[in-house]
Amino acid sequence: VRAAQKIISGTSSSPSAAAARSSRFSEAQASIRQDMKPMRGKGPTPRVLACADAKAEASFVVKTVQEMIDSGDIAHPRTVALIYRTNAQSRALEEECVAAGLPYLVRGGAGTFYSRAE
């Protein structure tokens, strides 16, 4: 069994994003918690949003990314990373990306949702 890896820095981490990630660990998880070290300057404040379901969440995320591309806040879709905990979460995100015509690439895991074995 491989030990859990601690993520303590990220090349795209702003101070506010690093603080938000660090705050998501509970007291029970204190043994694995590491305060994230930001690698970039100040960025936008992370938002917390409650969505009705996975489809609504994916729709919001993809719409927000598309708006940021359209406004010039994001130069190209390949500069965006959507990180999720389980492979099952990719399905709604992939469907919304396809519907919006937003290119995407699944890294790690077992490829796109539809290419994985049942």
Buried (B, 14 or more C-beta within 10 A) or exposed (E): EEEEEEEEEBEEBBBBBBBBBBEEBEEEEEEEBEEBEBEEEEBEEEEEEEEEEBBBBBBBBBEBBBEBBEEEEBEEBEEBEBEBEEBEBBBBBBBBBEEBEBEBEBEEEEEBBEEBEE
